Amino acid sequence: MSLGRFVLKGLSPSRTKLALRMSRDHRRPSPRDESPVPDARAPSHAERCRTLATQATSATLSTIARDPNGFPYGSLVTLAVDDTGRPLLLLSELAEHTCNLQARPEASLLLTEPVGTHDEPLALGRVTILGLCAKVSDAERADARDTFLKHQPGARYYVEFKDFGFYRLEPAALRYIGGFGRMSWVGAEEYRAAEPDSLAALASGILRHMNEDHAEAVLACAIGLAGVADATSASMTAVDRYGFEMAAVTPKGPRAVRLAFGATIATADEVRGAIVEMAHRAPHGSRASRQFP
């Protein structure tokens, strides 16, 4: 089934036209995507999904209720993700969601960035993974156990309880939302082929360090490299292996821009070195780059 039919199946012609128009609207770039540097490389939505999934420790599991029949039933679960991005769950066989899955395996998992990452909750990145969720076979249980405990060490206290079992959701389609205006459907194969971002676990520390200790260098990059000539201040709002995003304050209002690194970055030290070099290149940026010892 094509993605278009997956989304629009069962709609009347008038509603189909409306849905298509809304779909196109939803693919317009958000303000934080609107950069004067058009070739600033950024993670694909599939890569962003893999990064979110790799970082997630809990999620909302939606199953199809048996009673009242047919209604979506949401519950909070802990999870781990294997090397191919498939979510693993350790579920009590007595839980309502487990009984729902045993009757019908269709399910979804909603994963989000940690609450508090943004002031506006709807700016949080999130992904809904849809697919069939079934119990892991006895032959695969040992591998599932190792993967789950690596990410959920607290489960060691109940992992061997006889009324608990491992369930795995096989992604069939994913809906990614990266905040206002940044959203799309992601195919399961594209998701499996993507790699999570190598800086994800370090990003919050990098942002805090750059904004607290090197704000002048960030501003120099916004003015001299991102083309926000009237910026009065700027802060880094996101960083990944390909580049970083900034929020610049201008007399006309806030501007969101992105700059790409010269090469793919893997460590915090490499981020620091790349930004030192960028601050040096920015007009009037040599003084700002001297902030770095």
ABEGO torsion letter per residue (X at the ends): XBAAAAAABGBBAAAAAAAAAAAAAAABBBAAABBABAABBBBBAAAAAAAAAAABABBBBBBBBAOBBGBBBBBBBBBBBBAAGBBBBBBBAABAAAAAAAABABBBBBBBBBBGABABAAABBBBBBBEBBBBBBAAAAAAAAAAAAAABAAAAAAAABAABBBBBBBBABBBBBAEBGBBBBBBAAAAAABBBBAAAAAAAAAAAAAAAAAAAAAAAAAAAAAGBAABABBBBABBBAAEBBBBBBBAAEBBBBBBBBABBBABAAAAAAAAAAAAAABBGAAAAAAABX
